[in-house]
Amino acid sequence: MDELRLDRQVCFALYAASRAVTQLYRPVLDALGLTYPQYLVLLVLWERGPVTVKELGAALDLDSGTLSPLLKRLSAAGLVARDRREDDERCVEVRVTAAGERLRARAAGVPRKIAKATGLRAAELAELRRTLIALTEVVGAQQLTPDET
């Protein structure tokens, strides 16, 4: 029954680490007037430029039901604009506004601040990131059934 100990569960270690890292971001992002999910949306837009809502959802692995309220709040804050594409009215394109670009300059130090706060060296963080990406890819491809326990 040792297999059922909480301290032996990979899922719990991932969950606890995710919560801890997200909490680390909170005061830094609060100073920018952003939530963590809003920050992730802006990261994609700063990197890629205008994208459709569908492309944004794919990049962040979020469905439109989760993404729409985020985009509404970012739009209300004047950080992004949403426009229907002229060539396809069904597609909504999202882009960063001038205010969103100004925020980018203020947010430039966030990754460095968070990296320093983890206490890990750059090489350790890079290896952790590679491991988590590989785990996500493998687990994402799995389809377990209830009888496989």
Number of C-alpha atoms within 10 A of each C-alpha: 4 7 8 8 8 11 11 11 12 10 11 12 13 12 11 12 12 12 11 12 13 14 12 15 19 14 12 18 16 11 10 15 12 19 16 15 15 16 18 15 21 25 14 16 19 15 8 11 12 18 18 17 19 16 14 23 18 12 12 13 10 14 13 15 9 11 19 14 11 16 21 14 14 21 18 11 14 14 19 23 20 19 12 13 13 9 7 8 9 9 15 17 17 24 21 24 15 13 12 21 16 12 16 17 9 12 16 10 11 14 11 10 13 15 13 12 12 12 10 12 11 12 9 11 14 12 12 13 12 12 12 13 12 12 12 11 11 10 11 9 9 8 7 9 7 6 5 5 5
